[in-house]
Amino acid sequence: MKEGQLVLFFVAGGLFGTGLAVSGMTDPARVIGFLDVFGAWDPALLFVMAGAVGVYGLGMLILCRVKNRNLKLPSPTSSPIDRPLVIGAAIFGVGWGLGGFCPGPALANLGALRIEALLFVATMAIGMVLAQRFFGADR
């Protein structure tokens, strides 16, 4: 891996973490408030998601305009919705709802030394190792 790529990855990760912190999405209570549609619903996450989709769309527009420059982009073909995908999405959703964390904010909360984030990231890592070892999730 080239040094320039590492710098770019560091800047992108820092920007992502800063965005999560500024938007308040590192607070599990905000995420759980978004998921509580029949109670005290908090729409803040909806606006954060809309902003992320907008940034993604702009980035894809720029990439499509410069696609003749030897870029290695992911394949545009879609993959099928199969049983492992549905099961994985369900596990992700249950973990997100119970813990109030998804992987990005959990990693951002490690910097704040929150015990909940440490436990979440540790169990997430165990789950990733088990999925790789027993289900070939890295293929």
C-alpha positions in Angstrom: 0.0 0.0 0.0 1.3 3.4 -1.0 1.9 6.2 1.6 -0.5 8.5 -0.3 -3.3 5.9 0.1 -2.7 5.6 3.8 -2.9 9.4 4.2 -6.1 9.4 2.2 -7.6 6.6 4.3 -6.6 8.5 7.5 -8.2 11.7 6.3 -11.4 9.9 5.1 -11.7 8.1 8.5 -11.1 11.3 10.4 -13.7 13.1 8.4 -16.2 10.3 8.9 -15.5 10.2 12.7 -15.8 14.0 12.9 -19.1 13.9 11.0 -20.4 11.3 13.4 -19.3 13.3 16.5 -20.7 16.6 15.2 -24.0 15.1 14.2 -24.4 13.4 17.6 -24.5 10.0 16.1 -21.9 8.6 18.5 -24.5 8.8 21.2 -26.4 5.4 21.4 -29.4 7.2 22.8 -29.9 9.2 19.6 -29.8 6.0 17.5 -32.2 4.2 19.8 -34.4 7.3 19.7 -34.5 7.0 15.9 -35.4 3.4 16.1 -38.2 4.1 18.6 -40.8 5.0 16.0 -43.8 4.5 18.3 -42.3 6.5 21.2 -40.1 9.6 21.4 -38.9 9.4 17.8 -35.8 11.4 17.0 -35.5 12.0 13.2 -31.9 13.3 13.5 -30.4 10.1 12.0 -32.7 10.4 9.0 -31.1 13.8 8.2 -27.6 12.4 8.7 -28.4 9.5 6.3 -29.8 11.9 3.7 -26.6 13.9 3.9 -24.5 10.7 3.5 -26.5 9.6 0.5 -26.0 13.1 -1.0 -22.3 13.0 -0.5 -22.1 9.4 -1.9 -24.1 10.5 -5.0 -21.8 13.5 -5.6 -18.8 11.2 -5.2 -20.2 8.7 -7.7 -21.0 11.5 -10.1 -17.4 12.7 -10.0 -16.0 9.1 -10.3 -18.2 8.4 -13.3 -16.8 11.5 -15.0 -13.2 10.5 -14.5 -13.7 6.7 -15.0 -11.3 6.7 -18.0 -8.3 7.3 -15.6 -7.3 3.7 -14.7 -9.4 3.7 -11.6 -10.2 0.3 -10.0 -13.9 0.7 -9.1 -16.2 -1.9 -7.7 -18.3 -3.8 -10.2 -21.7 -2.1 -10.9 -23.5 -5.4 -11.1 -25.7 -6.1 -8.2 -25.5 -9.3 -6.1 -28.5 -11.4 -5.3 -30.5 -11.0 -2.1 -29.8 -14.5 -0.7 -30.3 -16.1 2.7 -26.8 -15.2 4.2 -27.4 -11.6 3.3 -30.8 -11.5 5.0 -29.5 -13.3 8.1 -26.5 -11.0 8.3 -28.7 -7.9 7.9 -31.0 -9.2 10.6 -28.1 -9.8 13.0 -26.7 -6.3 12.2 -30.1 -4.7 12.9 -30.7 -6.5 16.1 -27.2 -5.6 17.4 -27.7 -2.0 16.3 -31.1 -1.8 18.1 -29.9 -3.5 21.3 -26.6 -1.8 21.6 -27.3 1.5 19.9 -24.1 1.2 18.0 -23.2 0.3 14.5 -19.5 -0.3 13.6 -18.6 3.3 12.6 -19.9 5.1 15.7 -18.7 2.2 17.9 -15.1 2.7 16.7 -15.5 6.5 17.0 -16.6 6.0 20.6 -13.4 4.0 21.4 -11.6 7.3 21.4 -13.9 8.5 24.1 -13.1 5.4 26.1 -16.8 4.5 26.6 -17.1 1.0 28.1 -20.2 0.2 26.1 -18.2 0.8 22.9 -15.3 -1.3 24.1 -17.7 -4.2 24.8 -19.5 -3.7 21.5 -16.3 -3.6 19.4 -14.9 -6.7 21.2 -18.1 -8.7 20.6 -18.3 -7.4 17.0 -14.7 -8.6 16.4 -15.5 -12.0 17.9 -18.5 -12.2 15.6 -16.4 -11.3 12.6 -13.8 -13.9 13.4 -16.5 -16.6 13.8 -18.2 -15.6 10.6 -14.9 -15.7 8.7 -13.9 -19.1 10.3 -17.2 -21.0 10.1 -19.0 -19.3 7.2 -16.3 -18.1 4.9 -17.5 -14.5 5.2 -14.3 -13.1 3.8 -14.8 -14.7 0.4 
